[in-house]
């Protein structure tokens, strides 16, 4: 399954990846509008989540 996804991702260029990032940002805004209680999460928890989610891609990027 992941091999097929990796083959398809190789067809994307920088503009496609940038557009995906923007679409995720706006999807997050929609989620926050639907669930406004998410705005009351502590910043420390959000920072931990960001670091946890970015750790593997950052490691793989800087490893090579």
Secondary structure, 3 states (H helix, E strand, C coil): CHHHHHHHHCCCCHHHHHHHHHHHHHHHHHHHHHCHHHHHCCHHHHHHHHHHHHHHHHHHHHHC
